[in-house]
Amino acid sequence: MHLEDHLGDILRKGREAKEIPAAAAAQAAGLTEPAYSALEETGRLMGQINFPALGAALSLSGAKLERIAKGWLPATPELSQWCELRQITTQANGITVHCYLAWDEVSREAALFDTGWDAAPIIKLIEENGLVLRHLFLTHMDEDHVAAMGAVREKFPKLHLHSNSRHAPPQHRNRANDFLHLGSLRITNRDTPGHTEEGVTYIIGTWPADAPHVALVGDAIFAGSIGSGRQSWDLARQKVREQIFSLPDETLLCPGHGPLTTVAEEKANNPFFP
């Protein structure tokens, strides 16, 4: 799987966060403005780039930008550690998105994290594994993450909804320090706004055989990048540092787009965190 954001996407996001024109970024990179604009558009290198200067101009790590330019990808996690966790990928409108299903191996109680575009593969997975879907946790309310919510709730009418949206009924809103048990699994939440005001990360702990925590991060962070700072770029970075990078290094990060990664991988390789 390729990264959700190629090098040019990362540079564009960094430039938008700094609110500087392409000409200034091009000068820092040592490129002509047309060459720099082509780089942002395609992600392909056009000649030599001064990565340290470009990173400094965009408040990104130049060394990590260069690593991504040379083809960095996170190591593929060994998912057999979490045998009751599945990634479900759907596509529509040119957007590929992941949602995730987790369950307790004994009780067969399950929780869904976002819905993606299509309920059919979710329902199929639940039926194939003899699961009882108890909870739907929403990381944020962007269409690609919640498009199948109506169909999922129609199929499972007793499903309990969890959201940080201020528009959600009070009984469905997350609260600080909330936790619940899904059989032996323990699920908590941490606020991660910035991409959207209702952004939240869910953490699943107490896996069998002491497998590392799993964090369902939505669009708060991707392998090598972050979601656009529609609410606030500064807040988005701050919350990743405080709420996600404070998790153990071996924590599996399950983003809404792109490959799986870990806290350690992103600390070492994500250019948004110099």
C-alpha positions as CSV (number, residue, x, y, z in Angstrom):
1,M,0.0,0.0,0.0
2,H,1.2,3.5,-0.8
3,L,1.2,6.4,1.6
4,E,-2.1,8.4,1.8
5,D,-0.1,11.6,1.1
6,H,2.7,11.7,-1.4
7,L,5.7,14.1,-1.0
8,G,3.8,16.9,-2.8
9,D,0.7,16.5,-0.7
10,I,2.9,16.8,2.5
11,L,4.6,19.9,1.1
12,R,1.3,21.5,0.2
13,K,-0.1,20.8,3.6
14,G,3.0,22.3,5.3
15,R,2.8,25.3,3.1
16,E,-1.0,25.8,3.8
17,A,-0.2,25.5,7.5
18,K,2.5,28.2,7.3
19,E,0.4,30.3,4.9
20,I,3.2,31.0,2.6
21,P,3.1,31.2,-1.3
22,A,4.5,28.6,-3.6
23,A,7.1,31.0,-4.7
24,A,8.6,31.2,-1.2
25,A,8.7,27.4,-0.9
26,A,10.2,27.1,-4.4
27,Q,13.0,29.5,-3.4
28,A,13.7,27.5,-0.3
29,A,13.8,24.3,-2.2
30,G,16.1,25.6,-4.8
31,L,13.5,25.1,-7.6
32,T,11.8,27.2,-10.1
33,E,8.2,28.0,-9.2
34,P,6.8,25.8,-12.0
35,A,9.0,22.9,-11.0
36,Y,7.9,23.3,-7.4
37,S,4.3,23.4,-8.3
38,A,4.7,20.3,-10.4
39,L,6.3,18.6,-7.3
40,E,3.3,19.5,-5.2
41,E,0.9,18.2,-7.9
42,T,2.6,14.9,-8.6
43,G,4.9,14.1,-5.7
44,R,7.7,13.3,-8.1
45,L,11.2,14.9,-7.7
46,M,12.2,17.4,-10.3
47,G,16.0,17.8,-9.8
48,Q,17.9,18.4,-6.6
49,I,16.0,19.8,-3.6
50,N,17.4,21.6,-0.6
51,F,15.4,19.6,1.9
52,P,16.9,21.3,5.1
53,A,15.9,24.7,3.8
54,L,12.5,23.6,2.5
55,G,11.7,21.9,5.8
56,A,12.7,24.9,7.8
57,A,10.5,27.2,5.6
58,L,7.5,24.9,6.1
59,S,8.1,23.9,9.7
60,L,8.6,20.3,8.6
61,S,11.6,18.0,9.1
62,G,13.9,18.2,6.1
63,A,15.5,14.8,6.9
64,K,12.1,13.1,7.2
65,L,10.9,14.8,3.9
66,E,14.0,13.4,2.2
67,R,13.3,9.9,3.6
68,I,9.8,10.0,2.2
69,A,11.1,11.2,-1.1
70,K,13.4,8.1,-1.2
71,G,10.4,5.8,-0.7
72,W,9.9,5.4,3.0
73,L,7.0,3.2,4.1
74,P,6.2,2.0,7.6
75,A,7.1,-1.6,8.4
76,T,4.1,-3.8,7.9
77,P,2.8,-4.8,11.4
78,E,2.3,-8.5,12.2
79,L,-1.5,-8.4,12.6
80,S,-1.7,-11.9,14.0
81,Q,-0.9,-10.2,17.4
82,W,-4.5,-8.8,17.2
83,C,-6.4,-11.8,15.8
84,E,-9.7,-10.1,16.7
85,L,-9.1,-6.9,14.7
86,R,-10.0,-6.4,11.0
87,Q,-9.5,-3.5,8.6
88,I,-12.3,-3.0,6.1
89,T,-11.6,-0.8,3.1
90,T,-14.2,0.7,0.8
91,Q,-14.0,3.2,-2.1
92,A,-16.3,5.8,-3.6
93,N,-16.1,9.2,-5.2
94,G,-12.4,8.6,-5.8
95,I,-11.7,8.2,-2.0
96,T,-10.5,5.0,-0.4
97,V,-11.2,4.8,3.4
98,H,-10.7,2.3,6.2
99,C,-13.0,1.4,9.0
100,Y,-12.2,-1.2,11.7
101,L,-13.9,-4.0,13.5
102,A,-12.7,-5.4,16.8
103,W,-14.2,-8.1,19.0
104,D,-13.8,-10.2,22.1
105,E,-12.8,-13.8,21.2
106,V,-14.9,-15.4,24.0
107,S,-18.1,-13.3,24.2
108,R,-18.1,-12.5,20.4
109,E,-19.2,-8.9,21.3
110,A,-17.9,-6.5,18.6
111,A,-17.3,-2.8,18.1
112,L,-17.1,-0.9,14.8
113,F,-14.9,2.1,14.4
114,D,-16.3,4.4,11.6
115,T,-18.3,2.8,8.7
116,G,-16.6,3.8,5.5
117,W,-18.8,4.0,2.3
118,D,-20.5,0.6,2.3
119,A,-22.1,-1.5,5.0
120,A,-22.1,-4.8,3.0
121,P,-18.5,-5.9,3.8
122,I,-19.0,-5.0,7.5
123,I,-22.2,-7.1,7.8
124,K,-20.5,-10.0,5.9
125,L,-17.6,-10.0,8.3
126,I,-19.9,-9.9,11.4
127,E,-22.0,-12.8,10.1
128,E,-19.0,-14.9,9.0
129,N,-17.4,-14.6,12.5
130,G,-20.6,-15.1,14.5
131,L,-20.3,-11.7,16.2
132,V,-22.8,-9.5,18.0
133,L,-22.2,-5.8,17.1
134,R,-22.7,-3.7,20.3
135,H,-21.0,-0.4,19.6
136,L,-20.3,2.1,16.8
137,F,-17.4,4.5,17.5
138,L,-17.1,7.5,15.2
139,T,-13.7,9.3,14.9
140,H,-15.2,12.3,13.2
141,M,-18.2,13.1,10.9
142,D,-16.6,13.4,7.4
143,E,-18.8,11.8,4.8
144,D,-16.4,9.1,3.8
145,H,-16.1,7.9,7.5
146,V,-19.9,7.8,8.2
147,A,-21.6,7.2,4.9
148,A,-22.7,3.7,5.8
149,M,-23.9,4.6,9.3
150,G,-27.6,4.6,8.4
151,A,-27.4,1.1,6.8
152,V,-25.3,-0.2,9.8
153,R,-27.8,1.1,12.3
154,E,-30.7,-0.2,10.4
155,K,-29.2,-3.7,10.4
156,F,-28.2,-3.5,14.1
157,P,-30.9,-1.2,15.7
158,K,-29.7,-1.8,19.3
159,L,-26.2,-0.5,18.4
160,H,-24.9,2.1,20.8
161,L,-23.3,5.1,19.1
162,H,-20.3,7.0,20.4
163,S,-19.2,10.4,19.1
164,N,-17.5,13.7,20.0
165,S,-20.0,15.6,17.8
166,R,-21.8,18.4,19.7
167,H,-24.8,17.5,17.5
168,A,-25.0,14.0,18.9
169,P,-27.6,13.3,21.6
170,P,-26.1,13.5,25.1
171,Q,-26.3,9.8,25.7
172,H,-24.1,9.2,22.6
173,R,-21.4,11.8,23.4
174,N,-18.0,10.7,24.6
175,R,-16.9,12.0,28.0
176,A,-13.4,12.5,29.3
177,N,-12.2,9.4,31.1
178,D,-15.0,7.3,29.7
179,F,-14.1,3.6,29.3
180,L,-16.1,0.5,28.5
181,H,-15.3,-3.2,28.3
182,L,-16.0,-5.3,25.2
183,G,-15.6,-8.6,26.9
184,S,-12.0,-8.6,28.0
185,L,-11.0,-5.6,25.8
186,R,-11.0,-2.0,27.3
187,I,-11.9,0.9,25.1
188,T,-11.0,4.5,26.0
189,N,-11.0,7.8,24.1
190,R,-8.8,10.9,23.7
191,D,-9.8,14.2,22.0
192,T,-7.8,14.8,18.8
193,P,-9.4,17.8,17.1
194,G,-7.7,20.0,14.5
195,H,-8.8,18.2,11.4
196,T,-12.3,18.6,12.6
197,E,-13.6,19.9,15.9
198,E,-15.2,16.6,16.9
199,G,-12.0,14.5,16.1
200,V,-11.4,11.7,18.6
201,T,-9.1,8.8,18.9
202,Y,-10.2,5.5,20.5
203,I,-7.7,3.2,22.2
204,I,-8.3,-0.5,22.7
205,G,-6.2,-2.2,25.4
206,T,-6.0,-5.4,27.4
207,W,-5.6,-7.6,24.3
208,P,-5.0,-11.3,24.7
209,A,-1.4,-12.3,25.1
210,D,-0.5,-8.7,26.1
211,A,-0.6,-7.5,22.5
212,P,0.2,-3.7,22.2
213,H,-2.6,-1.1,22.4
214,V,-4.4,-0.3,19.2
215,A,-5.4,3.4,18.5
216,L,-8.1,4.1,15.9
217,V,-7.1,7.6,14.9
218,G,-9.4,8.6,12.0
219,D,-7.7,11.4,10.1
220,A,-5.7,12.8,13.0
221,I,-2.5,11.2,11.7
222,F,-1.5,9.1,8.7
223,A,1.7,7.3,8.0
224,G,4.1,10.1,7.2
225,S,1.5,12.9,7.3
226,I,-1.6,14.3,9.1
227,G,-5.1,15.2,8.1
228,S,-5.7,18.7,6.8
229,G,-6.0,21.3,9.6
230,R,-9.5,22.4,8.6
231,Q,-10.2,23.5,12.2
232,S,-6.6,24.4,13.2
233,W,-3.2,23.1,11.9
234,D,-1.5,24.0,15.2
235,L,-4.2,22.3,17.3
236,A,-4.0,19.2,15.0
237,R,-0.2,18.8,15.7
238,Q,-0.5,19.6,19.4
239,K,-3.2,16.9,19.9
240,V,-1.2,14.3,18.0
241,R,1.8,15.1,20.2
242,E,-0.2,15.1,23.5
243,Q,-2.7,12.4,22.9
244,I,-1.2,10.0,20.4
245,F,2.6,10.3,20.8
246,S,2.1,9.9,24.5
247,L,1.0,6.3,23.9
248,P,3.5,3.5,24.1
249,D,5.9,3.4,21.1
250,E,4.6,-0.1,20.0
251,T,1.0,1.1,19.8
252,L,-0.6,0.2,16.5
253,L,-2.1,3.2,14.7
254,C,-5.1,2.5,12.5
255,P,-5.7,5.6,10.4
256,G,-8.7,6.2,8.1
257,H,-6.5,6.3,5.0
258,G,-3.2,4.8,4.0
259,P,-1.1,2.0,5.7
260,L,-1.1,0.9,9.3
261,T,1.8,2.3,11.3
262,T,2.9,2.7,14.9
263,V,3.7,5.5,17.3
264,A,7.4,4.7,17.0
265,E,7.3,4.8,13.2
266,E,5.6,8.2,13.2
267,K,7.9,9.8,15.9
268,A,10.9,8.7,13.7
269,N,9.5,9.5,10.2
270,N,6.6,11.9,10.2
271,P,7.8,15.3,8.8
272,F,5.1,17.2,10.6
273,F,6.9,16.4,13.9
274,P,10.5,17.6,13.6
